[in-house]
Amino acid sequence: MTEVRFYQLQRASLEEALPVILERVYARGDRALVLTGSQERAEALSAWLWTFRERSFLPHGTQRDGNDDRQPIYLTAQAGNPNAADVLVQCDGGSWPNVADFRLVVDMFDGNDPNAVAAARDRWRQYKEEGHPLVYYQQNPSGKWEETTRA
């Protein structure tokens, strides 16, 4: 079964947390599909990933860039897995219909938005009913991610 990891963003923004997750995915040699709530958001995050840190490089692209199948990290709001990713990162309301299509799913949501929290709870229940192993991470006061729940 696909492991689903929930990251509740309360102290860090998506722009701060996403590059860290993607660096880990890329360092392991995995391919990632980042599913956002809109194509505009996918393009904005793509632009951010080119500049988030001066000495960092995360090869990625969007539909606008082309060569979808060659992108180790692909950002989109569309259905489909053009880069044959084995890791799905859901953010900003993006949600894949069948998480079993991936080896690992990272679900990042705004912990300060009651609607996003409620939607994440609904996804947790759904994935639990489907039998997926679940892990829940929150940031402690110093900003370090801590596993708080495993189901």
C-alpha positions as CSV (number, residue, x, y, z in Angstrom):
1,M,0.0,0.0,0.0
2,T,1.0,3.6,-0.6
3,E,2.3,5.5,2.5
4,V,0.7,8.9,2.9
5,R,2.5,11.6,4.9
6,F,0.6,14.6,6.0
7,Y,2.5,17.8,6.7
8,Q,0.5,20.5,8.6
9,L,2.0,23.8,7.6
10,Q,1.6,26.2,10.6
11,R,5.0,27.8,11.1
12,A,6.4,27.4,7.6
13,S,4.8,28.4,4.3
14,L,4.5,26.0,1.4
15,E,7.2,28.0,-0.3
16,E,9.6,27.2,2.6
17,A,8.6,23.6,3.1
18,L,8.2,22.3,-0.5
19,P,11.8,22.8,-1.6
20,V,13.0,20.8,1.4
21,I,10.7,17.9,0.6
22,L,11.6,18.0,-3.1
23,E,15.3,18.1,-2.4
24,R,14.9,14.9,-0.4
25,V,12.9,13.2,-3.2
26,Y,15.4,14.2,-5.9
27,A,18.4,13.2,-3.8
28,R,16.9,9.6,-3.5
29,G,16.6,9.5,-7.2
30,D,12.8,9.5,-7.2
31,R,10.6,11.4,-9.6
32,A,7.9,13.8,-8.1
33,L,4.6,15.0,-9.3
34,V,3.5,18.2,-7.5
35,L,-0.2,18.6,-7.8
36,T,-1.6,22.1,-7.0
37,G,-5.0,23.6,-6.9
38,S,-4.5,25.7,-10.1
39,Q,-2.1,25.9,-13.0
40,E,-1.3,29.5,-12.0
41,R,-0.1,28.2,-8.6
42,A,1.9,25.5,-10.3
43,E,3.7,28.1,-12.4
44,A,4.3,30.4,-9.4
45,L,5.8,27.5,-7.4
46,S,7.9,26.5,-10.4
47,A,9.3,30.1,-10.6
48,W,10.0,30.0,-6.9
49,L,11.9,26.7,-7.1
50,W,14.5,28.3,-9.5
51,T,15.3,31.0,-7.0
52,F,14.5,29.8,-3.5
53,R,18.1,29.4,-2.5
54,E,21.2,30.8,-4.3
55,R,23.2,27.6,-4.3
56,S,20.5,25.1,-5.0
57,F,19.3,23.4,-8.1
58,L,16.1,21.4,-8.4
59,P,15.5,20.3,-12.0
60,H,11.8,20.7,-12.6
61,G,9.2,21.9,-15.1
62,T,5.6,22.5,-16.0
63,Q,3.5,22.1,-19.1
64,R,4.7,25.5,-20.2
65,D,8.3,24.2,-20.3
66,G,7.6,21.1,-22.3
67,N,9.5,17.7,-22.2
68,D,7.0,16.6,-19.5
69,D,8.3,13.1,-19.5
70,R,11.9,14.2,-18.9
71,Q,11.2,16.3,-15.8
72,P,12.4,14.7,-12.5
73,I,9.9,17.1,-10.8
74,Y,6.8,18.1,-12.6
75,L,4.3,20.7,-11.3
76,T,0.7,20.7,-12.5
77,A,-2.9,21.1,-11.6
78,Q,-3.9,18.6,-14.3
79,A,-4.7,14.9,-14.0
80,G,-2.1,12.6,-15.4
81,N,1.5,11.6,-14.5
82,P,3.5,12.6,-17.6
83,N,6.9,12.2,-15.8
84,A,6.1,8.7,-14.5
85,A,6.6,10.0,-10.9
86,D,6.6,7.6,-8.0
87,V,6.1,10.3,-5.4
88,L,3.0,12.6,-5.4
89,V,3.1,15.9,-3.5
90,Q,-0.4,17.3,-3.0
91,C,-0.7,21.0,-2.0
92,D,-3.0,24.0,-2.3
93,G,-6.1,21.8,-2.7
94,G,-4.7,19.5,-5.3
95,S,-5.9,16.0,-4.7
96,W,-5.3,12.8,-6.7
97,P,-8.2,10.4,-7.1
98,N,-6.2,7.2,-6.4
99,V,-3.1,7.6,-4.3
100,A,-2.3,3.9,-4.9
101,D,-0.9,5.1,-8.2
102,F,2.2,6.2,-6.3
103,R,4.7,4.6,-3.9
104,L,4.6,7.7,-1.6
105,V,2.2,10.6,-1.2
106,V,3.1,13.8,0.6
107,D,0.0,15.8,1.5
108,M,0.9,19.4,2.5
109,F,-1.8,21.6,3.8
110,D,-2.2,25.0,5.5
111,G,-2.7,24.3,9.2
112,N,-3.9,27.8,9.8
113,D,-6.8,27.5,7.4
114,P,-9.9,25.7,8.9
115,N,-11.2,24.6,5.5
116,A,-7.8,23.1,4.5
117,V,-7.6,21.3,7.9
118,A,-11.1,19.9,7.4
119,A,-10.3,18.7,3.9
120,A,-7.1,17.1,5.2
121,R,-9.1,15.3,7.9
122,D,-11.5,14.0,5.2
123,R,-8.5,12.7,3.1
124,W,-7.0,11.1,6.2
125,R,-10.2,9.2,6.9
126,Q,-10.5,8.2,3.2
127,Y,-6.9,6.9,3.0
128,K,-7.3,5.1,6.3
129,E,-10.4,3.3,5.1
130,E,-8.5,2.3,2.0
131,G,-5.8,0.8,4.2
132,H,-2.9,3.1,3.4
133,P,-0.3,3.6,6.1
134,L,-0.5,7.2,7.4
135,V,2.0,9.5,9.1
136,Y,1.2,12.9,10.4
137,Y,3.9,15.6,10.9
138,Q,3.8,18.9,12.7
139,Q,6.4,21.5,13.3
140,N,7.6,22.0,16.9
141,P,8.2,25.6,18.2
142,S,11.8,25.5,16.9
143,G,10.5,24.7,13.4
144,K,11.7,21.1,13.3
145,W,9.2,18.5,11.8
146,E,8.1,15.9,14.3
147,E,6.0,12.8,13.6
148,T,3.0,13.0,15.9
149,T,0.8,10.2,14.6
150,R,1.2,7.0,12.7
151,A,-1.8,4.9,11.6
